[in-house]
Amino acid sequence: MENKIIVIQGYLAAGKSTFARQLSKTLNLPCFVKDTFKSALCENVLLQNREESSRFSAITFDGLLYIAERMLEVGNPLILEGNFTPAGVKKKNEEGALNSLLRRYCCRALTFRFTGDTQVLYKRFTQRENSPERGKANTMMLSFSQEDFDGWCHNLDGFSLDGEAIEIDTTDFSAVDFERYLAAARQFLNG
């Protein structure tokens, strides 16, 4: 049996987590969402500043890799979601670590890459940033401008995993044919 993984990556506030949870329910696959995982890890940890939050983001990524490896060892497909970065953006090369995992387990990957107009996404992000559902562990803990946000999103542009990639522009959620992408994921798993 061939190992398979679905990775949902891309811009902030582009709908990645919502899509990942829907995909998980539709395909009956375990899904690990980076922000939710980070919230769970930090439930009893008070993060004081952006530096501590960034450190826990790196720890969260390492935890996600560990879980993915355990799943792939026994041939279980899974979904990973997060704003994973290409080489050179963070100290940890997340793209390289994920590609290494794919090669080690002869794993096929399907990446859904979420993008959109960063001005629209910035408005979504600032609304979400101030909501209680966001959780302290995932807030930015600093002031930021639309230009900062634009830079953070475009830092993710070079991300590429071995395998197939599908780009989804979520500037306007009502214009996205999510059923088509659910079908593509189903075909990937069954094909």
C-alpha positions as CSV (number, residue, x, y, z in Angstrom):
1,M,0.0,0.0,0.0
2,E,1.3,3.4,-1.0
3,N,1.7,6.1,1.7
4,K,-0.3,9.2,1.0
5,I,-0.6,12.6,2.7
6,I,-2.7,15.7,2.0
7,V,-1.0,19.0,3.0
8,I,-3.1,22.1,3.2
9,Q,-0.8,25.1,3.2
10,G,-0.9,28.8,2.4
11,Y,-1.8,32.3,3.3
12,L,-3.1,33.4,6.7
13,A,-6.9,33.7,7.0
14,A,-7.4,31.9,3.6
15,G,-9.7,29.2,5.0
16,K,-7.2,26.4,5.3
17,S,-8.4,25.1,8.7
18,T,-12.0,25.1,7.7
19,F,-11.3,23.2,4.5
20,A,-9.0,20.8,6.4
21,R,-11.7,19.9,8.9
22,Q,-14.3,19.4,6.1
23,L,-11.9,17.3,4.2
24,S,-11.2,15.2,7.3
25,K,-14.9,14.5,7.8
26,T,-15.6,13.8,4.1
27,L,-12.7,11.4,3.7
28,N,-12.7,10.0,7.3
29,L,-9.0,10.8,7.7
30,P,-7.2,12.2,10.8
31,C,-6.4,15.8,10.4
32,F,-3.8,17.8,12.3
33,V,-4.3,21.6,12.2
34,K,-1.2,23.5,13.3
35,D,-3.0,26.3,15.2
36,T,-5.3,23.8,17.1
37,F,-2.3,21.6,17.9
38,K,-0.4,24.7,19.2
39,S,-3.4,25.7,21.4
40,A,-3.4,22.2,22.9
41,L,0.3,22.3,23.6
42,C,0.1,25.8,25.2
43,E,-3.1,25.2,27.2
44,N,-1.1,25.4,30.5
45,V,1.7,27.7,29.2
46,L,1.4,31.5,29.4
47,L,3.1,32.9,26.3
48,Q,4.4,36.4,27.1
49,N,5.5,37.7,23.8
50,R,5.9,37.1,20.0
51,E,9.3,35.4,20.5
52,E,7.9,32.8,22.9
53,S,4.9,32.2,20.5
54,S,7.3,31.7,17.6
55,R,9.3,29.2,19.7
56,F,6.1,27.2,20.4
57,S,5.2,27.4,16.7
58,A,8.5,25.6,15.9
59,I,7.8,23.0,18.7
60,T,4.3,22.6,17.2
61,F,5.8,21.9,13.8
62,D,8.1,19.3,15.3
63,G,5.1,17.6,17.0
64,L,3.2,17.5,13.7
65,L,6.2,15.9,12.0
66,Y,6.4,13.3,14.8
67,I,2.7,12.4,14.4
68,A,2.9,12.3,10.6
69,E,5.8,9.9,10.8
70,R,4.0,7.6,13.2
71,M,1.0,7.5,10.9
72,L,3.1,6.9,7.8
73,E,5.1,4.1,9.5
74,V,1.9,2.1,9.7
75,G,0.5,3.1,6.3
76,N,-2.2,5.5,7.5
77,P,-3.0,8.5,5.3
78,L,-3.5,11.8,7.0
79,I,-4.1,15.5,6.5
80,L,-1.6,18.2,7.8
81,E,-2.7,21.9,7.8
82,G,-0.6,25.0,8.5
83,N,1.1,28.0,7.1
84,F,4.2,25.9,6.4
85,T,7.2,27.8,5.1
86,P,9.7,27.3,2.3
87,A,13.4,27.2,3.0
88,G,15.0,30.4,4.2
89,V,11.9,31.9,5.9
90,K,12.4,30.4,9.4
91,K,15.3,28.8,11.2
92,K,13.7,25.4,10.6
93,N,13.3,24.5,6.9
94,E,9.7,23.2,7.2
95,E,9.5,22.5,3.4
96,G,12.7,20.5,3.5
97,A,11.6,18.6,6.6
98,L,8.3,17.6,5.0
99,N,9.9,16.6,1.7
100,S,12.4,14.5,3.7
101,L,9.5,12.8,5.4
102,L,7.8,12.1,2.1
103,R,11.0,10.5,0.7
104,R,11.7,8.5,3.8
105,Y,8.3,6.8,3.7
106,C,7.9,6.7,-0.2
107,C,4.9,8.9,0.3
108,R,2.8,10.6,-2.3
109,A,1.6,14.1,-1.5
110,L,-1.3,16.2,-2.6
111,T,-0.9,19.9,-1.6
112,F,-3.7,22.3,-1.5
113,R,-2.2,25.8,-1.5
114,F,-4.5,28.5,-0.3
115,T,-3.9,32.1,-1.6
116,G,-6.0,35.2,-2.2
117,D,-6.0,39.0,-2.3
118,T,-4.0,39.9,0.8
119,Q,-6.0,43.1,1.3
120,V,-9.2,40.9,1.7
121,L,-7.3,38.3,3.8
122,Y,-5.9,41.1,6.0
123,K,-9.4,42.2,6.9
124,R,-10.4,38.6,7.7
125,F,-7.3,38.1,9.7
126,T,-7.7,41.2,11.9
127,Q,-11.3,40.3,12.7
128,R,-10.2,36.7,13.6
129,E,-7.2,38.0,15.6
130,N,-9.6,39.9,17.9
131,S,-12.0,37.0,18.4
132,P,-12.0,34.8,21.6
133,E,-12.0,31.7,19.4
134,R,-8.5,32.5,18.2
135,G,-6.9,31.7,21.5
136,K,-3.9,33.4,23.1
137,A,-1.4,31.0,21.7
138,N,-2.2,31.9,18.1
139,T,-2.5,35.7,18.4
140,M,0.3,37.8,16.9
141,M,1.0,39.6,20.2
142,L,2.2,42.7,18.2
143,S,0.9,45.5,16.1
144,F,1.1,44.9,12.3
145,S,0.1,46.7,9.2
146,Q,-1.5,45.5,5.9
147,E,2.0,45.7,4.4
148,D,3.4,43.4,7.2
149,F,0.6,41.0,6.6
150,D,1.2,41.0,2.8
151,G,4.9,40.2,3.4
152,W,4.0,37.3,5.8
153,C,1.7,35.8,3.2
154,H,4.1,36.2,0.3
155,N,6.9,34.6,2.4
156,L,4.9,31.4,1.9
157,D,4.8,31.6,-1.9
158,G,7.9,29.5,-2.6
159,F,6.6,26.4,-0.7
160,S,6.7,23.3,-2.7
161,L,6.4,19.6,-1.8
162,D,7.2,16.7,-4.1
163,G,3.9,15.6,-5.7
164,E,0.8,17.3,-7.0
165,A,-0.3,20.8,-6.0
166,I,-3.6,22.5,-6.4
167,E,-3.9,26.3,-5.8
168,I,-7.1,27.7,-4.4
169,D,-7.8,31.4,-4.4
170,T,-10.1,32.2,-1.6
171,T,-10.5,35.9,-2.0
172,D,-14.2,35.2,-2.5
173,F,-15.3,32.1,-0.7
174,S,-18.6,32.0,-2.6
175,A,-16.7,31.7,-5.9
176,V,-14.7,28.6,-4.8
177,D,-15.9,25.2,-5.9
178,F,-15.0,23.3,-2.7
179,E,-16.8,20.2,-3.9
180,R,-14.4,20.0,-6.8
181,Y,-11.4,20.0,-4.4
182,L,-13.0,17.4,-2.1
183,A,-13.4,15.2,-5.2
184,A,-9.8,15.8,-6.2
185,A,-8.7,14.7,-2.7
186,R,-10.9,11.6,-2.9
187,Q,-9.5,10.7,-6.3
188,F,-5.9,11.2,-5.0
189,L,-6.6,8.7,-2.2
190,N,-8.4,6.2,-4.3
191,G,-6.2,6.5,-7.5
